[in-house]
Amino acid sequence: MGKSKGIRLKITLECAECRQYPEKQQRGPGVFRYSSMKNRRNTPNRLGLLKYCPKCNRHTIFKEIK
């Protein structure tokens, strides 16, 4: 028998600024990503967190992509 997925999910957070405005980046091309976990029951919607982006060189909103 296979295991169930469980309550906690692994998610990927991607910088919204890098994705939307690639010409504004200060430190080379590309999109910066973080990986994290979230509780499926408490946050069923997509997550958005304010984190530091080394490509933009400032704090930006990171949105869930997976």
Phi and psi in degrees as GROMACS dihedral restraints (atoms count N, CA, C in turn):
[ dihedral_restraints ]
;  ai    aj    ak    al  type     phi  dphi    fc
    3     4     5     6     1   -84.7    20    10
    4     5     6     7     1   158.3    20    10
    6     7     8     9     1   -80.0    20    10
    7     8     9    10     1   149.6    20    10
    9    10    11    12     1   -78.1    20    10
   10    11    12    13     1   163.2    20    10
   12    13    14    15     1   -67.7    20    10
   13    14    15    16     1   -30.3    20    10
   15    16    17    18     1    86.2    20    10
   16    17    18    19     1  -177.3    20    10
   18    19    20    21     1   -86.3    20    10
   19    20    21    22     1   -39.7    20    10
   21    22    23    24     1   -88.0    20    10
   22    23    24    25     1   133.4    20    10
   24    25    26    27     1  -115.7    20    10
   25    26    27    28     1   146.4    20    10
   27    28    29    30     1   -87.5    20    10
   28    29    30    31     1   128.4    20    10
   30    31    32    33     1  -125.5    20    10
   31    32    33    34     1   161.8    20    10
   33    34    35    36     1  -117.4    20    10
   34    35    36    37     1   130.8    20    10
   36    37    38    39     1  -107.9    20    10
   37    38    39    40     1   132.2    20    10
   39    40    41    42     1  -123.3    20    10
   40    41    42    43     1   140.7    20    10
   42    43    44    45     1   -64.9    20    10
   43    44    45    46     1   124.0    20    10
   45    46    47    48     1   -72.5    20    10
   46    47    48    49     1   -33.8    20    10
   48    49    50    51     1   -68.2    20    10
   49    50    51    52     1   -44.1    20    10
   51    52    53    54     1   -63.0    20    10
   52    53    54    55     1   -37.2    20    10
   54    55    56    57     1   -71.7    20    10
   55    56    57    58     1   -41.5    20    10
   57    58    59    60     1   -81.7    20    10
   58    59    60    61     1   -40.8    20    10
   60    61    62    63     1  -126.8    20    10
   61    62    63    64     1    78.3    20    10
   63    64    65    66     1   -66.6    20    10
   64    65    66    67     1   -20.5    20    10
   66    67    68    69     1   -75.9    20    10
   67    68    69    70     1   -16.3    20    10
   69    70    71    72     1   -85.0    20    10
   70    71    72    73     1    -4.8    20    10
   72    73    74    75     1   -68.4    20    10
   73    74    75    76     1   141.4    20    10
   75    76    77    78     1   -99.8    20    10
   76    77    78    79     1   -21.4    20    10
   78    79    80    81     1  -123.6    20    10
   79    80    81    82     1    54.1    20    10
   81    82    83    84     1    90.5    20    10
   82    83    84    85     1   166.7    20    10
   84    85    86    87     1   -77.5    20    10
   85    86    87    88     1   164.3    20    10
   87    88    89    90     1   118.1    20    10
   88    89    90    91     1   172.0    20    10
   90    91    92    93     1  -120.8    20    10
   91    92    93    94     1   132.5    20    10
   93    94    95    96     1   -91.0    20    10
   94    95    96    97     1   140.5    20    10
   96    97    98    99     1  -132.7    20    10
   97    98    99   100     1   147.2    20    10
   99   100   101   102     1  -115.2    20    10
  100   101   102   103     1   154.6    20    10
  102   103   104   105     1  -115.7    20    10
  103   104   105   106     1   146.3    20    10
  105   106   107   108     1  -153.9    20    10
  106   107   108   109     1  -179.6    20    10
  108   109   110   111     1  -122.7    20    10
  109   110   111   112     1   151.2    20    10
  111   112   113   114     1  -142.4    20    10
  112   113   114   115     1   156.2    20    10
  114   115   116   117     1   -88.4    20    10
  115   116   117   118     1   122.2    20    10
  117   118   119   120     1   -65.0    20    10
  118   119   120   121     1   -34.4    20    10
  120   121   122   123     1   -74.2    20    10
  121   122   123   124     1   -40.1    20    10
  123   124   125   126     1   -77.7    20    10
  124   125   126   127     1   -35.9    20    10
  126   127   128   129     1  -129.2    20    10
  127   128   129   130     1    81.3    20    10
  129   130   131   132     1   -74.5    20    10
  130   131   132   133     1   -22.4    20    10
  132   133   134   135     1   -84.6    20    10
  133   134   135   136     1   171.8    20    10
  135   136   137   138     1   -68.0    20    10
  136   137   138   139     1   143.9    20    10
  138   139   140   141     1   -96.7    20    10
  139   140   141   142     1   146.7    20    10
  141   142   143   144     1  -136.9    20    10
  142   143   144   145     1   122.3    20    10
  144   145   146   147     1  -125.6    20    10
  145   146   147   148     1   149.3    20    10
  147   148   149   150     1   -89.7    20    10
  148   149   150   151     1   112.0    20    10
  150   151   152   153     1  -136.2    20    10
  151   152   153   154     1   169.4    20    10
  153   154   155   156     1   -83.7    20    10
  154   155   156   157     1   131.9    20    10
  156   157   158   159     1  -111.1    20    10
  157   158   159   160     1   115.4    20    10
  159   160   161   162     1   -69.9    20    10
  160   161   162   163     1   -21.5    20    10
  162   163   164   165     1   -73.6    20    10
  163   164   165   166     1   -41.0    20    10
  165   166   167   168     1   -85.8    20    10
  166   167   168   169     1   -17.8    20    10
  168   169   170   171     1    66.2    20    10
  169   170   171   172     1    36.2    20    10
  171   172   173   174     1  -165.9    20    10
  172   173   174   175     1   174.1    20    10
  174   175   176   177     1   -80.5    20    10
  175   176   177   178     1   129.3    20    10
  177   178   179   180     1  -136.6    20    10
  178   179   180   181     1   172.2    20    10
  180   181   182   183     1   -84.2    20    10
  181   182   183   184     1   130.4    20    10
  183   184   185   186     1  -107.9    20    10
  184   185   186   187     1   126.0    20    10
  186   187   188   189     1  -107.8    20    10
  187   188   189   190     1   149.8    20    10
  189   190   191   192     1   -72.1    20    10
  190   191   192   193     1   133.7    20    10
  192   193   194   195     1  -115.7    20    10
  193   194   195   196     1   -23.2    20    10
